[in-house]
Amino acid sequence: MSTDFDFPGFADDFEPPPEGAYDEVPIDDPGDPAPAVDPGIAAPAEPAAALSAQMEGFVARAMDKRISQEADAIAAAKFEEMLTPELHAQLQEAAQARLVAQLAAALEIPEEVEPEPEPQMVFGSAEEFMRDWLAPTYRRQVTDTPSRVWCPQWWKHEEAVNRVEALWRAWEYLRLDAKTGMSVWWRDHADHHMEKLFAGDGPFKACSAERGHKGSVKPLPTDKAPDALFPDQRET
């Protein structure tokens, strides 16, 4: 057997080194201690621990999500098993009733509250009020009293008619105020208008309680003003 080998890359005249040529090459002792580390230099932070915590959180969330999905799937399957045609019809009726109730509440129109009836007037006219209430109630001496005059036929005096009309309507309104209505009527209406009617120079000046009606005081004299000064407001 031939011992000649042809190794590529080696020259034809290559000769191996003599025996023992590498005996004195120094080899590191595996037992030598590791080089000392300067305690003043901090060791680089290892990201492995932080990365591990993040991975654990991610895995935990993924597991919770998967468990929730599985639980939903199980519940859905169980519901399908329990959902008989009768139960399905009941659920449909309940959902429809609830929807109708919600729509009715959203579109609910408040019930019309019937207005309280208008209070009826006690007296039908100013004359009835004078005859049945004012004259019997508001009593004053009108005979043999020069400082106070009166006309039994007060309704023949336009001013008296208007003042008694005002007294009557104010009384009908203020009597509904149970707190101070009547006090306001006596103070601001009755005393004011009656004193004007009793006045010696008032509408009953020519009349007296004994002699009765003797005519009315003449209207205040007045001349017609130019039309342009007082235009008719109803036409504007």
Secondary structure as the mmCIF struct_conf table of DSSP 4:
data_model
#
loop_
_struct_conf.conf_type_id
_struct_conf.id
_struct_conf.beg_label_comp_id
_struct_conf.beg_label_asym_id
_struct_conf.beg_label_seq_id
_struct_conf.end_label_comp_id
_struct_conf.end_label_asym_id
_struct_conf.end_label_seq_id
TURN_TY1_P TURN_TY1_P1 PRO A 8 GLY A 9
BEND BEND1 PHE A 10 PHE A 10
TURN_TY1_P TURN_TY1_P2 ASP A 12 ASP A 13
HELX_LH_PP_P HELX_LH_PP_P1 PRO A 16 PRO A 18
TURN_TY1_P TURN_TY1_P3 GLU A 19 GLU A 24
TURN_TY1_P TURN_TY1_P4 PRO A 30 GLY A 31
BEND BEND2 ASP A 32 ASP A 32
HELX_LH_PP_P HELX_LH_PP_P2 PRO A 33 ALA A 36
TURN_TY1_P TURN_TY1_P5 PRO A 39 GLY A 40
BEND BEND3 ILE A 41 ILE A 41
HELX_LH_PP_P HELX_LH_PP_P3 ALA A 42 GLU A 46
TURN_TY1_P TURN_TY1_P6 PRO A 47 PRO A 47
HELX_RH_AL_P HELX_RH_AL_P1 ALA A 48 MET A 82
HELX_RH_AL_P HELX_RH_AL_P2 PRO A 85 ALA A 106
TURN_TY1_P TURN_TY1_P7 LEU A 107 LEU A 107
HELX_LH_PP_P HELX_LH_PP_P4 GLU A 108 MET A 121
BEND BEND4 VAL A 122 VAL A 122
BEND BEND5 GLY A 124 SER A 125
HELX_RH_AL_P HELX_RH_AL_P3 ALA A 126 PHE A 129
HELX_RH_PI_P HELX_RH_PI_P1 MET A 130 LEU A 134
HELX_RH_AL_P HELX_RH_AL_P4 ALA A 135 THR A 137
BEND BEND6 TYR A 138 TYR A 138
BEND BEND7 THR A 143 ASP A 144
TURN_TY1_P TURN_TY1_P8 PRO A 146 SER A 147
TURN_TY1_P TURN_TY1_P9 PRO A 152 GLN A 153
HELX_RH_3T_P HELX_RH_3T_P1 TRP A 154 LYS A 156
BEND BEND8 HIS A 157 HIS A 157
HELX_RH_AL_P HELX_RH_AL_P5 GLU A 158 LEU A 174
TURN_TY1_P TURN_TY1_P10 ARG A 175 LEU A 176
TURN_TY1_P TURN_TY1_P11 ALA A 178 THR A 180
HELX_RH_AL_P HELX_RH_AL_P6 GLY A 181 VAL A 184
HELX_RH_PI_P HELX_RH_PI_P2 TRP A 185 ALA A 190
HELX_RH_AL_P HELX_RH_AL_P7 ASP A 191 PHE A 198
BEND BEND9 ALA A 199 ALA A 199
TURN_TY1_P TURN_TY1_P12 GLY A 200 ASP A 201
BEND BEND10 GLY A 202 GLY A 202
TURN_TY1_P TURN_TY1_P13 PRO A 203 ALA A 206
STRN STRN1 SER A 208 SER A 208
TURN_TY1_P TURN_TY1_P14 ALA A 209 ARG A 211
STRN STRN2 GLY A 212 GLY A 212
HELX_LH_PP_P HELX_LH_PP_P5 VAL A 217 PRO A 221
HELX_LH_PP_P HELX_LH_PP_P6 ASP A 223 PRO A 226
TURN_TY1_P TURN_TY1_P15 ASP A 227 LEU A 229
BEND BEND11 PHE A 230 PHE A 230
HELX_RH_3T_P HELX_RH_3T_P2 GLN A 233 GLU A 235
#
